[in-house]
Amino acid sequence: MRMDDERESRNVDDRRSSSQRGGRGLPSMGTMMMIWPLIKPLLRTKFGWVIIGLGAVAYFSGFNPLSLVGMGGGHSAPVNQVQDEKQAKFIKKVLASTEDVWGQVLPKYGMRYKEPVMVLYRGSTRSGCGYASAQMGPFYCPADQKVYLDLGFFDELARKHGAPGDFAQAYVLAHEIGHHIQNMQGTLDKVQRAKQSWGSNSTKANALQVRVELQADCYAGVWANRAHRQFNILEPGDVEEALRAASSIGDDKLQREATGYVRPDSFTHGSSQQRVEWFRRGLNSGDLGQCNTFQ
């Protein structure tokens, strides 16, 4: 991607240093809800109370005991500070590009774009939606209208999922910004209400969530189309990087790698083919009107 001369966004809450150093406040309610199933049986024995006490001491000393059970985020490998800063500057430029594009595009659809904040962190942090960890991957929180991104995810995207490249990284952020637009449109709220009305019918809820994610993929494609028109950012191979990233994190591919079989009724993001098709639709058209996945 040609981003060397582009500006960096100022809508960034950089917590990379604070999320690595010791010392913490009280855990959020979301975090407590997540760990309650682990704590509850410990309350029944004296030994359990000892474990809880030691965990509390470790937590407030800067070590997250949840990492021992795969919930605490954190990176065991040391961070290359030079590469980390280079990656941070790049993703800030991508964020600025989304601001410029959507600030011009959305008024044509009768909307004024409200720029979201991107939170950069390492390991774990707090969000308006509760506890955030590296294992969760990048996500958008409607409650505080922020995108949460652990830069270590890009290493995993390249190493584990075989999707390296700067435009693959840009696609990931553009997808999360797509959720922000859905939030502005009221889509996320409508979907949440529908899910609640269905109760335990997870199959219908999952199918609806797939539509949400595919629309965000399409919005990411619209951004890429408009950004290239405006800033001439795409280079040979960039589109293939994004398509490879979209394909590599399709539900069918991830399930097959994890379990050896695929359960379409449990999809929450869409198949590799669906994700590629909807990103490509937005990329080719540059038109939000082509991104109605709910029809």
C-alpha positions in Angstrom: 0.0 0.0 0.0 1.2 3.5 -0.8 0.7 5.2 2.6 4.1 6.9 3.2 2.8 10.4 2.5 -0.6 10.0 4.3 -1.5 11.5 7.6 -1.9 9.6 10.9 -5.2 9.8 12.7 -5.4 11.5 16.1 -8.4 9.4 17.2 -6.1 6.9 18.9 -5.9 5.8 22.5 -2.5 4.1 22.7 -2.4 1.8 25.7 0.5 -0.4 24.5 2.7 0.7 27.4 0.1 0.8 30.1 -1.3 -2.6 29.2 2.2 -4.2 29.6 3.4 -2.6 32.8 2.4 -3.7 36.3 -0.3 -2.3 38.5 -4.1 -2.5 38.0 -7.3 -1.2 39.2 -10.4 -3.2 40.1 -11.4 -5.7 37.3 -14.5 -4.7 35.3 -17.9 -6.3 35.8 -17.5 -8.0 32.4 -14.3 -9.6 33.6 -15.9 -10.7 36.9 -18.7 -12.4 34.9 -16.2 -14.2 32.8 -14.1 -15.6 35.7 -17.0 -16.3 38.1 -17.4 -19.9 37.0 -13.7 -20.4 37.9 -14.0 -18.6 41.3 -17.3 -20.1 42.5 -16.0 -23.6 43.3 -12.9 -22.1 45.0 -15.1 -20.4 47.5 -16.1 -23.7 49.0 -12.7 -24.6 50.5 -10.0 -23.0 52.5 -7.4 -23.9 49.9 -9.6 -22.3 47.3 -9.6 -19.0 49.3 -5.8 -19.2 49.4 -5.7 -19.5 45.6 -8.0 -16.6 45.2 -5.8 -14.5 47.6 -2.7 -15.3 45.7 -4.4 -14.5 42.4 -5.5 -11.2 43.7 -2.0 -10.3 44.8 -0.6 -11.3 41.4 -3.3 -9.3 39.6 -2.6 -6.1 41.5 1.1 -6.6 41.1 0.8 -6.6 37.3 0.6 -10.3 36.4 -2.8 -11.4 35.0 -3.5 -14.9 36.5 -6.1 -15.5 33.8 -3.3 -16.0 31.3 -2.6 -19.3 33.0 -6.0 -20.6 31.8 -5.9 -18.9 28.3 -8.1 -15.9 29.2 -5.6 -13.3 30.1 -4.1 -12.2 26.9 -0.5 -11.1 27.2 2.3 -12.1 24.9 5.1 -14.5 25.9 7.3 -13.4 23.1 9.1 -10.1 23.5 7.8 -7.2 21.4 10.1 -5.8 18.7 9.7 -2.1 19.6 10.9 -0.8 16.2 8.5 -3.0 14.3 5.7 -2.4 16.7 6.0 1.4 16.3 6.2 1.0 12.5 3.0 -1.1 12.6 1.3 1.4 14.8 2.1 4.3 12.5 0.8 2.4 9.5 -2.5 1.4 11.1 -3.0 5.0 12.3 -2.7 6.1 8.7 -5.2 3.5 7.6 -7.6 4.8 10.3 -7.1 8.3 8.9 -7.9 7.1 5.5 -11.2 5.6 6.8 -12.0 9.0 8.3 -11.4 10.8 5.1 -13.4 8.3 3.0 -16.4 7.9 5.2 -16.5 11.6 6.0 -17.1 12.2 2.3 -19.2 9.2 1.4 -21.8 9.0 4.2 -23.2 12.5 3.7 -24.2 11.3 0.2 -26.4 8.7 2.0 -27.9 11.2 4.4 -25.5 10.5 7.3 -22.9 12.6 9.1 -19.8 10.5 10.0 -18.8 10.4 13.6 -15.2 9.3 13.8 -14.5 6.4 16.2 -11.5 6.0 18.5 -9.0 3.2 17.9 -7.5 1.6 21.1 -4.1 0.1 20.6 -3.1 -2.3 23.4 -0.9 -5.3 24.1 -2.1 -8.3 26.0 -5.3 -7.1 27.8 -7.2 -3.9 28.5 -10.7 -2.7 29.5 -13.4 -1.8 27.0 -16.9 -0.4 27.3 -18.0 -4.0 26.4 -15.9 -5.6 29.2 -12.6 -7.4 29.3 -10.5 -7.3 26.1 -7.7 -9.7 25.5 -5.4 -10.6 22.6 -7.2 -13.9 22.2 -10.4 -12.1 21.3 -8.9 -10.5 18.2 -9.8 -7.0 17.0 -13.3 -6.0 17.8 -15.7 -3.0 17.8 -17.5 -2.0 21.0 -20.8 -0.2 20.3 -21.1 0.9 24.0 -18.1 3.2 23.7 -17.8 3.4 19.9 -14.2 2.3 19.9 -12.2 -0.3 17.9 -9.9 -2.4 20.1 -6.8 -3.7 18.4 -3.8 -5.7 19.7 -1.1 -5.3 17.1 0.0 -8.9 17.9 -3.0 -10.1 16.0 -1.3 -9.2 12.7 1.6 -11.5 13.5 -0.9 -14.3 14.1 -2.8 -13.4 10.9 0.4 -13.8 8.9 1.9 -16.8 10.8 -1.1 -18.9 11.8 -3.5 -18.0 9.0 -1.1 -17.5 6.1 -2.3 -13.9 5.4 0.6 -11.5 5.6 0.8 -8.0 4.1 -0.1 -4.5 4.9 -3.4 -4.5 2.9 -4.5 -7.6 4.8 -4.0 -5.5 8.0 -5.9 -2.6 6.5 -8.8 -4.9 5.6 -9.0 -6.0 9.3 -9.3 -2.4 10.5 -11.7 -1.4 7.7 -14.0 -4.4 8.7 -14.2 -3.1 12.3 -14.9 0.4 11.1 -17.7 -1.2 9.0 -19.2 -2.2 12.4 -19.0 1.4 13.5 -21.0 2.5 10.5 -23.6 -0.3 11.2 -23.8 1.1 14.7 -24.5 4.6 13.4 -27.1 3.2 11.1 -28.9 1.4 14.0 -28.2 -2.0 12.5 -26.4 -3.4 15.5 -29.1 -2.4 17.8 -31.8 -4.0 15.7 -29.8 -7.2 15.4 -29.3 -7.3 19.2 -33.0 -6.9 19.9 -33.8 -9.6 17.4 -31.4 -12.0 19.1 -32.9 -11.3 22.5 -36.4 -12.0 21.2 -35.3 -15.4 20.0 -33.9 -16.4 23.3 -31.9 -19.7 23.1 -32.5 -20.1 19.3 -28.8 -19.9 18.5 -29.1 -21.1 14.9 -31.2 -18.0 13.9 -29.1 -15.7 16.0 -25.9 -17.0 14.4 -27.4 -16.7 10.9 -28.3 -13.0 11.6 -24.8 -12.4 13.0 -23.3 -13.8 9.8 -25.2 -11.1 7.8 -23.8 -8.4 10.1 -20.2 -9.6 9.5 -20.6 -10.0 5.8 -22.0 -6.5 5.5 -18.9 -5.2 7.4 -16.8 -7.0 4.9 -18.6 -5.3 2.1 -18.2 -1.9 3.8 -14.5 -2.6 4.0 -14.5 -3.2 0.3 -16.3 0.1 -0.3 -13.7 1.9 1.7 -10.9 0.3 -0.3 -12.6 1.3 -3.6 -13.0 4.9 -2.5 -9.6 5.2 -0.8 -7.9 4.1 -4.0 -9.9 6.6 -6.0 -9.0 9.4 -3.6 -5.4 8.5 -2.6 -4.2 5.9 -5.1 -3.2 3.6 -2.3 -3.4 0.2 -4.0 -0.3 -1.6 -5.4 -0.1 -4.8 -7.3 -0.9 -7.7 -5.0 -2.8 -5.7 -2.4 -6.3 -6.9 -3.3 -5.0 -10.5 -3.2 -3.7 -9.9 0.3 -7.1 -8.7 1.5 -8.9 -11.6 -0.3 -6.5 -14.1 1.3 -7.1 -12.6 4.7 -10.9 -12.7 4.3 -10.7 -16.3 3.1 -8.3 -17.4 5.9 -10.7 -16.3 8.7 -13.9 -17.8 7.2 -15.8 -19.9 9.7 -15.5 -23.1 7.6 -11.8 -22.9 7.3 -11.3 -22.1 11.0 -13.6 -24.9 12.1 -12.0 -27.4 9.8 -8.5 -26.5 11.1 -9.7 -26.7 14.7 -11.9 -29.8 14.7 -11.6 -31.5 11.3 -15.2 -30.9 10.4 -17.6 -28.0 9.6 -20.9 -27.0 11.3 -22.6 -24.3 9.1 -25.3 -23.7 11.7 -22.7 -22.5 14.1 -21.2 -19.9 11.7 -21.0 -16.4 13.1 -18.9 -14.6 10.5 -19.6 -16.5 7.2 -17.7 -19.0 5.1 -14.4 -18.1 3.3 -16.3 -17.9 0.0 -19.0 -15.6 1.5 -16.4 -13.3 3.0 -14.4 -13.0 -0.2 -17.6 -12.4 -2.3 -18.9 -9.6 -0.1 -15.6 -7.8 0.2 -15.2 -8.1 -3.5 -18.7 -6.7 -4.1 -17.9 -3.6 -2.1 -14.5 -3.2 -3.7 -15.9 -3.5 -7.2 -18.9 -1.2 -6.7 -17.8 1.4 -4.1 -21.5 1.6 -3.3 -23.0 1.1 0.2 -26.3 0.2 -1.6 -24.7 -3.0 -2.8 -24.0 -4.1 0.8 -27.5 -5.1 1.9 -26.8 -8.6 3.3 -30.2 -8.7 5.0 -32.3 -9.0 1.9 
